[in-house]
Amino acid sequence: MFQVDIIEKCKQNNRKAQLQLYNQYCNGMYIVAMRFLKDANDAEDVVQEAFIKAFTKLHLYKAEVTFGAWLKRIVVNKSIDLLKSKKQRLVELDEVHLKVIDTAEDDKWLVDDTITLDDVKVAINELPDKYRYVVMLYLIEGYDHQEISEILNISEVASRTQLSRGKTKLKELLTIKGYGTGY
């Protein structure tokens, strides 16, 4: 069955199609939620809430992006909302391979090979929320500034500024801790 057919059936409240779509995306969305949340139960709750919202708002889905990308945005928003409500710290970047960080478009620096993933996690967790969210969405989730501005309800200029400041602060945190950076 084609995904378009599944989505159309979901729009008609076909439970079998909804279960099929849920099974197709559940694990991937859980991984996305865990990148933002440190609690497996919270991540599960966010995924459930995201699917509920997706199914109730499916009539708004216009297929301008893939269903997975549309659902991922809902999961990210729900994760950030939960973090804001609990004022928790972002954790679990299990699939992150940060080796090059652009502090400006023409100014690249390399993270020293001795820096571990845990070092980067700690440094990102020490960023102020407004920088942390943008850094996570841009570097980890791969969103562009337009998408970040929509998700966080800020301007694209604010997204670019917060990303630049966040990456600069991240570089400082890694350098201050003695991890160093190479040019």
DABELSUL-V370972 format. One record per pair of residues at least 24 apart in sequence whose ideal C-beta (glycine too) atoms are under 8 Angstrom apart, sorted by the first residue. I is the first residue (numbers start at 1). GAP is how many residues later the second one is. Records with the same first field share a line. If there is no record, write none. Layout:
I = GAP / GAP
//
This chain:
3 = 64
4 = 59
7 = 51 / 54 / 56 / 60
10 = 45 / 48
11 = 47 / 48
18 = 37
21 = 46
22 = 29
25 = 26 / 42 / 43 / 46
26 = 25
28 = 40 / 44
29 = 42 / 43 / 46
31 = 63 / 64
32 = 40 / 43 / 44 / 47 / 109
33 = 42 / 45 / 46
34 = 58 / 60
35 = 55 / 57 / 58 / 59 / 60 / 101 / 105 / 106
36 = 40 / 43 / 44 / 47 / 54 / 100
37 = 42 / 45 / 46 / 51 / 54 / 55
38 = 50 / 51 / 53 / 54
42 = 40
43 = 36
45 = 37
46 = 29 / 32 / 33 / 36
47 = 28
49 = 29
50 = 24 / 25 / 28
53 = 25
72 = 69
73 = 74 / 78
76 = 61 / 65 / 67 / 75
77 = 74
80 = 53 / 71 / 72
83 = 46
84 = 45
89 = 36
90 = 34 / 35 / 42 / 43 / 46
91 = 30 / 34
92 = 29
93 = 24 / 27 / 28 / 31 / 47
96 = 24 / 25 / 43 / 44
98 = 41
101 = 38 / 66 / 69 / 70
102 = 65
103 = 61 / 64 / 65 / 68
104 = 60
109 = 62 / 72 / 73 / 74
110 = 71 / 72 / 73
111 = 63 / 68 / 70
112 = 67 / 68 / 69 / 70
114 = 65 / 66
115 = 59 / 64
119 = 55 / 58 / 60
120 = 54
123 = 47 / 50 / 51 / 54
124 = 46
126 = 47
127 = 39 / 42 / 43 / 46
128 = 41
130 = 32
131 = 31 / 32 / 34 / 35 / 38
132 = 34
134 = 25 / 28 / 29 / 32
135 = 28 / 31 / 32 / 35
138 = 25
139 = 28
//
